[in-house]
């Protein structure tokens, strides 16, 4: 009976199989060491933001009427004092060293159907004319979550003129509703600006009196 050649037999087959599997094993180890594509890594902090929020200017008292830009009386428009405030609003953002607030890059006002009060947009229109920019009014009262997304995506600083009942919802949607010192609701005043600043993901709040008209607090 002829003898098997040296190095043949079961032992040689085991050595050859191990050599063939070595590259596959090495590839498997490398795959385990490589992070899976699409796996979430550390998330960067949200971008810094400066959002200024104000209530519309004075509305008519009960039983009185406001007036539109042409002087036509309408209950959904500003009172005469509110019209004067709107005309003076640009002084807060004047391009001088004494300006008390930064010049906004985007203006938002409460929008809605034609039958809804237009006081927020009417408040910002003189400022928009002075700054040569439009007033964005595509969001109605109740759409604060959608508004907040647009505000945070917009170029900063942003000025929002809103119905006071919706301001707490807007601040909640911005993630700024738990800032120290922030009132739970807008006070019964028309002469304030709330300034909310987000730096490295943290919000800060300050309240600025307008001091635009005689009698402002």
KOLZA-820787 format. One line per 8 residues: their letters; for each residue z, y, x of N, C-alpha, C, O. Coordinates in steps of 0.1 Angstrom, whole numbers. Layout:
BEGIN
A	Z,Y,X,Z,Y,X,Z,Y,X,Z,Y,X ~ ... .
***
This chain:
BEGIN
XXXXXXXX	0,-12,9,0,0,0,0,12,9,8,13,18 ~ -9,22,7,-10,34,16,2,43,14,7,44,3 ~ 6,49,24,18,58,24,13,72,20,3,77,23 ~ 22,79,12,19,93,7,19,102,19,27,101,28 ~ 9,112,19,9,121,30,22,129,31,29,131,22 ~ 25,133,44,38,140,46,38,153,38,28,160,37 ~ 49,157,32,50,169,24,46,168,10,46,178,3 ~ 41,156,6,36,155,-8,47,149,-16,58,145,-11 .
XXXXXXXX	45,148,-29,55,141,-38,63,152,-46,59,164,-46 ~ 74,147,-52,81,156,-61,87,169,-54,86,180,-60 ~ 91,167,-42,97,179,-35,87,189,-33,89,201,-35 ~ 74,185,-28,64,195,-26,60,202,-39,58,214,-39 ~ 59,195,-50,56,201,-63,66,211,-67,63,222,-72 ~ 79,209,-64,90,218,-68,89,231,-60,91,242,-65 ~ 85,229,-47,84,241,-38,72,250,-43,74,262,-43 ~ 61,244,-46,50,251,-51,52,258,-64,48,270,-66 .
XXXXXXXX	60,251,-73,63,258,-86,72,270,-84,70,280,-91 ~ 81,268,-75,91,280,-73,83,292,-67,86,303,-70 ~ 74,289,-58,66,300,-52,57,307,-62,56,319,-62 ~ 52,299,-71,44,305,-82,52,313,-91,46,323,-96 ~ 64,310,-94,72,317,-104,79,329,-98,84,338,-105 ~ 80,330,-84,87,341,-78,82,355,-82,90,363,-85 ~ 68,357,-82,64,371,-86,67,374,-100,71,386,-103 ~ 67,364,-109,71,367,-123,85,371,-124,89,380,-132 .
XXXXXXXX	94,364,-117,108,367,-117,111,381,-112,119,388,-117 ~ 103,384,-101,105,398,-95,100,408,-105,107,419,-106 ~ 90,406,-112,85,415,-122,95,417,-133,97,428,-138 ~ 101,406,-137,111,407,-148,123,415,-144,128,423,-152 ~ 127,414,-132,139,422,-127,135,437,-127,143,445,-130 ~ 122,439,-122,118,453,-122,118,459,-136,121,471,-138 ~ 113,451,-145,112,456,-159,126,460,-165,128,469,-172 ~ 136,451,-161,149,454,-165,155,467,-159,163,474,-166 .
XXXXXXXX	151,470,-147,156,482,-140,149,494,-145,154,505,-143 ~ 137,493,-151,130,505,-155,134,508,-169,134,500,-178 ~ 137,521,-172,141,525,-186,130,523,-196,118,524,-192 ~ 133,519,-208,123,516,-218,116,530,-222,123,540,-223 ~ 103,529,-223,96,541,-227,101,545,-241,102,537,-250 ~ 103,558,-243,107,563,-256,122,563,-258,127,568,-268 ~ 130,557,-249,144,557,-250,150,571,-249,145,578,-240 ~ 159,575,-258,164,589,-258,172,591,-245,181,584,-242 .
XXXXXXXX	169,602,-238,176,606,-227,185,618,-230,187,621,-242 ~ 192,624,-221,200,636,-224,192,647,-231,182,651,-226 ~ 197,652,-242,191,662,-249,194,676,-244,206,679,-242 ~ 184,685,-242,187,698,-237,195,706,-248,193,703,-260 ~ 203,715,-245,210,723,-255,200,731,-263,189,735,-257 ~ 203,735,-275,193,743,-283,191,757,-276,200,761,-269 ~ 180,763,-279,176,775,-273,186,786,-277,192,786,-288 ~ 188,796,-268,196,807,-272,190,815,-283,178,815,-285 .
XXXXXXXX	198,821,-291,193,828,-303,202,841,-306,214,841,-303 ~ 196,850,-312,203,862,-317,197,865,-331,186,869,-332 ~ 206,863,-341,202,865,-355,211,875,-361,223,874,-361 ~ 205,886,-366,212,897,-373,210,895,-388,198,893,-393 ~ 221,895,-396,220,893,-410,226,904,-417,237,910,-413 ~ 219,909,-428,225,920,-436,222,918,-450,212,911,-454 ~ 230,924,-459,227,924,-473,217,935,-476,216,945,-468 ~ 210,934,-487,201,945,-491,209,957,-493,221,956,-495 .
XXXXXXXX	202,969,-494,209,981,-496,214,982,-511,211,973,-519 ~ 220,993,-514,227,994,-527,218,992,-539,206,997,-539 ~ 223,984,-548,216,982,-561,222,991,-572,233,996,-570 ~ 215,992,-583,220,1001,-593,233,995,-599,235,983,-600 ~ 242,1004,-603,254,1000,-610,250,995,-624,239,998,-629 ~ 259,988,-631,256,983,-644,252,994,-653,259,1005,-654 ~ 241,992,-660,237,1003,-670,227,1013,-664,221,1021,-671 ~ 226,1012,-650,217,1021,-643,204,1014,-639,204,1002,-641 .
XXXXXXXX	194,1021,-634,182,1015,-629,179,1019,-615,184,1030,-611 ~ 172,1011,-608,168,1015,-595,154,1021,-596,149,1024,-607 ~ 148,1023,-584,134,1029,-584,126,1022,-573,132,1020,-562 ~ 113,1020,-575,105,1014,-565,100,1025,-555,105,1036,-556 ~ 91,1021,-547,86,1030,-536,79,1043,-542,77,1053,-535 ~ 74,1041,-554,67,1052,-561,76,1061,-570,71,1070,-577 ~ 89,1057,-570,98,1065,-578,99,1060,-592,106,1066,-600 ~ 92,1049,-595,93,1043,-609,106,1035,-610,109,1027,-602 .
XXXXXXXX	113,1038,-621,126,1031,-623,124,1017,-627,115,1013,-635 ~ 132,1008,-621,132,994,-624,145,988,-620,150,991,-609 ~ 151,979,-629,164,974,-626,165,965,-614,176,962,-608 ~ 154,959,-609,153,950,-598,152,957,-585,152,950,-574 ~ 151,970,-585,149,978,-572,162,984,-567,172,982,-574 ~ 161,991,-556,173,997,-551,177,1010,-559,169,1016,-565 ~ 190,1013,-558,195,1025,-563,190,1036,-554,186,1034,-543 ~ 192,1049,-558,187,1060,-549,195,1060,-536,189,1063,-526 .
XXXXXXXX	208,1057,-536,215,1056,-523,209,1044,-515,209,1046,-503 ~ 206,1034,-521,200,1022,-514,186,1026,-507,183,1022,-496 ~ 179,1034,-514,166,1039,-509,169,1047,-496,162,1046,-486 ~ 179,1056,-497,182,1064,-485,187,1056,-474,183,1058,-462 ~ 195,1045,-477,199,1037,-466,187,1030,-459,186,1029,-447 ~ 178,1025,-467,166,1018,-462,158,1028,-453,153,1024,-443 ~ 157,1040,-457,150,1050,-449,157,1053,-436,150,1057,-426 ~ 170,1051,-435,178,1054,-423,180,1042,-414,185,1043,-403 .
XXXXXXXX	176,1030,-419,179,1018,-412,174,1018,-398,179,1011,-389 ~ 162,1024,-396,156,1024,-383,165,1029,-372,163,1026,-360 ~ 174,1038,-375,183,1044,-365,191,1034,-358,196,1036,-347 ~ 194,1022,-364,202,1012,-358,194,1005,-347,200,1000,-337 ~ 181,1006,-347,172,999,-338,163,1008,-330,153,1004,-325 ~ 167,1021,-330,159,1031,-323,157,1027,-308,166,1022,-302 ~ 145,1029,-303,142,1025,-289,148,1035,-279,141,1041,-271 ~ 161,1037,-280,168,1047,-271,180,1040,-265,184,1029,-269 .
XXXXXXXX	186,1046,-255,197,1041,-248,209,1040,-258,218,1032,-256 ~ 209,1048,-268,220,1047,-278,218,1038,-289,226,1038,-299 ~ 208,1030,-289,206,1020,-300,217,1010,-301,222,1005,-290 ~ 222,1008,-313,234,999,-315,230,984,-316,238,976,-315 ~ 217,982,-319,213,968,-321,199,966,-314,192,976,-313 ~ 196,954,-309,183,952,-303,171,953,-313,173,950,-325 ~ 160,957,-309,148,958,-317,144,944,-322,142,935,-313 ~ 144,941,-335,140,928,-339,126,925,-337,117,933,-337 .
XXXXXXXX	123,912,-334,109,907,-332,103,902,-344,91,902,-346 ~ 112,898,-354,107,892,-367,117,897,-377,129,898,-375 ~ 111,900,-389,119,904,-401,117,894,-412,105,891,-415 ~ 128,890,-418,127,881,-430,135,888,-441,145,895,-439 ~ 130,887,-453,136,892,-465,135,882,-476,126,873,-477 ~ 145,882,-486,144,873,-497,131,875,-505,127,886,-509 ~ 124,864,-507,112,865,-515,114,858,-528,125,857,-533 ~ 103,854,-534,104,847,-547,93,852,-556,84,859,-552 .
XXXXXXXX	94,848,-569,84,853,-579,84,868,-581,93,875,-578 ~ 73,873,-587,72,887,-589,83,893,-598,86,904,-597 ~ 88,884,-606,99,889,-615,113,890,-609,122,896,-614 ~ 114,884,-597,127,884,-590,129,898,-584,120,905,-581 ~ 142,902,-582,145,915,-576,139,915,-562,139,906,-554 ~ 133,927,-559,127,929,-546,135,937,-536,130,944,-527 ~ 148,938,-539,157,947,-531,157,944,-516,157,954,-508 ~ 157,932,-512,158,928,-498,145,933,-491,146,939,-480 .
XXXXXXXX	134,930,-496,121,934,-490,120,950,-490,116,956,-480 ~ 125,956,-501,124,970,-502,133,977,-491,130,987,-486 ~ 144,970,-488,153,975,-478,147,975,-464,149,985,-456 ~ 139,965,-461,133,964,-448,120,971,-446,115,973,-435 ~ 113,975,-457,100,980,-456,99,993,-447,90,994,-439 ~ 108,1003,-448,107,1014,-439,109,1011,-425,102,1016,-416 ~ 118,1001,-422,120,997,-408,107,989,-403,103,991,-392 ~ 101,981,-412,89,974,-408,78,984,-405,70,982,-395 .
XXXXXXXX	77,995,-412,67,1005,-409,70,1012,-396,60,1014,-388 ~ 82,1015,-393,86,1021,-380,83,1012,-369,79,1016,-358 ~ 85,999,-370,83,989,-360,69,983,-359,66,976,-350 ~ 61,987,-369,47,982,-370,47,967,-370,40,960,-363 ~ 54,961,-379,54,946,-381,56,943,-396,61,951,-403 ~ 52,931,-400,53,927,-414,67,922,-417,75,919,-408 ~ 70,922,-430,82,916,-435,79,902,-441,70,901,-450 ~ 84,892,-435,81,878,-440,90,875,-452,102,876,-451 .
XXXXXXXX	84,872,-464,91,870,-476,87,858,-483,86,858,-495 ~ 84,847,-476,79,835,-482,90,826,-487,88,815,-493 ~ 103,829,-484,114,821,-488,122,828,-499,126,839,-498 ~ 125,820,-510,133,825,-521,147,822,-519,151,813,-511 ~ 156,829,-527,170,826,-527,172,811,-531,166,806,-541 ~ 180,803,-523,181,789,-525,174,781,-515,177,769,-513 ~ 165,787,-508,157,780,-497,162,783,-483,155,785,-474 ~ 175,785,-482,181,789,-469,179,779,-458,178,782,-447 .
XXXXXXXX	179,766,-462,177,756,-451,163,757,-445,161,756,-433 ~ 153,760,-453,139,762,-448,139,775,-440,132,776,-429 ~ 145,785,-445,146,798,-438,152,796,-424,147,802,-415 ~ 163,789,-424,170,787,-411,161,781,-401,162,785,-389 ~ 154,771,-405,144,764,-395,134,774,-389,131,774,-377 ~ 129,783,-398,119,793,-394,126,803,-385,120,808,-375 ~ 138,807,-388,145,817,-380,147,812,-366,145,819,-356 ~ 152,800,-365,155,794,-352,143,791,-343,143,790,-331 .
XXXXXXXX	131,790,-350,119,787,-343,112,800,-339,102,800,-331 ~ 116,811,-345,109,824,-343,113,830,-330,122,826,-323 ~ 105,840,-326,108,848,-314,121,857,-317,122,863,-327 ~ 130,857,-308,142,864,-309,141,879,-304,132,881,-295 ~ 149,888,-309,159,887,-320,153,886,-334,141,891,-335 ~ 160,881,-344,155,880,-357,165,888,-366,177,888,-364 ~ 159,896,-376,167,903,-386,164,897,-399,152,896,-403 ~ 175,893,-407,173,887,-420,180,896,-430,192,899,-428 .
XXXXXXXX	173,901,-440,179,908,-451,179,899,-463,169,895,-468 ~ 191,896,-468,192,885,-478,201,889,-490,210,898,-488 ~ 200,882,-501,209,883,-512,223,878,-507,224,867,-501 ~ 233,885,-510,246,882,-504,252,868,-509,259,862,-501 ~ 248,863,-521,252,850,-525,247,839,-517,253,828,-516 ~ 235,841,-510,229,831,-503,232,831,-488,229,822,-480 ~ 239,842,-483,242,843,-469,251,832,-464,248,827,-453 ~ 262,828,-471,269,816,-466,261,804,-464,263,796,-455 .
XXXXXXXX	252,801,-473,243,789,-472,234,791,-460,231,781,-453 ~ 229,803,-457,221,805,-445,228,802,-433,223,796,-423 ~ 241,807,-432,248,805,-420,252,791,-418,252,786,-406 ~ 254,784,-429,257,769,-427,244,762,-422,245,753,-414 ~ 233,766,-427,220,759,-423,217,763,-408,211,755,-401 ~ 221,774,-404,220,778,-389,229,771,-380,227,770,-368 ~ 240,765,-386,250,759,-378,261,768,-373,268,765,-363 ~ 261,780,-379,270,791,-374,281,794,-384,287,805,-383 .
XXXXXXXX	284,785,-393,294,789,-404,308,786,-400,317,790,-407 ~ 311,781,-388,324,778,-384,329,787,-372,338,784,-365 ~ 321,798,-370,325,807,-359,338,814,-362,340,818,-373 ~ 346,816,-352,358,823,-353,356,837,-358,347,844,-353 ~ 363,842,-368,362,855,-373,352,857,-384,351,868,-390 ~ 344,847,-387,333,849,-397,339,848,-411,346,837,-414 ~ 337,858,-420,343,857,-433,336,845,-441,324,842,-438 ~ 343,840,-451,337,829,-459,326,834,-468,318,826,-472 .
XXXXXXXX	327,847,-472,316,852,-481,314,867,-476,322,873,-470 ~ 302,871,-481,299,885,-477,308,895,-485,309,893,-497 ~ 314,905,-479,323,914,-487,315,923,-496,302,923,-495 ~ 322,930,-505,315,938,-514,311,951,-508,316,962,-511 ~ 302,951,-498,297,962,-491,283,961,-488,277,950,-487 ~ 276,972,-486,262,973,-482,259,978,-468,248,979,-464 ~ 270,982,-461,269,990,-449,273,982,-437,278,987,-427 ~ 270,969,-436,273,960,-425,261,953,-420,251,950,-427 .
XXXXXXXX	262,949,-407,253,939,-401,261,929,-394,270,932,-386 ~ 258,916,-397,265,905,-390,256,901,-379,244,898,-381 ~ 261,900,-367,254,897,-355,258,883,-350,270,882,-346 ~ 250,873,-350,253,860,-346,245,856,-333,233,857,-333 ~ 252,853,-322,246,850,-310,249,836,-306,260,832,-305 ~ 238,828,-302,240,814,-298,236,814,-283,225,817,-279 ~ 246,810,-275,244,809,-260,249,795,-256,260,791,-258 ~ 239,788,-250,242,774,-245,248,766,-256,257,758,-254 .
XXXXXXXX	243,767,-268,246,759,-280,259,764,-287,262,758,-297 ~ 265,775,-283,277,779,-289,275,793,-296,269,802,-290 ~ 279,794,-309,277,806,-316,289,816,-315,300,811,-313 ~ 286,828,-314,296,839,-315,292,849,-326,281,850,-329 ~ 302,856,-331,300,865,-342,307,878,-340,318,879,-334 ~ 300,889,-344,306,902,-345,300,909,-357,289,907,-361 ~ 308,918,-363,305,926,-375,303,940,-371,312,946,-365 ~ 291,946,-374,288,960,-370,287,969,-383,278,966,-391 .
XXXXXXXX	295,979,-384,293,988,-395,281,997,-392,278,1000,-381 ~ 273,1000,-403,261,1007,-400,263,1022,-398,257,1028,-389 ~ 272,1029,-405,275,1043,-403,262,1051,-405,259,1060,-396 ~ 254,1048,-415,241,1055,-417,242,1066,-427,235,1076,-426 ~ 251,1065,-437,252,1075,-448,266,1080,-449,276,1073,-446 ~ 268,1092,-455,281,1097,-457,288,1087,-467,283,1083,-477 ~ 301,1084,-464,308,1075,-472,309,1061,-467,316,1053,-472 ~ 300,1058,-457,301,1044,-451,314,1042,-445,320,1052,-439 .
X	320,1030,-446,333,1028,-440,333,1028,-425,343,1026,-418 .
***
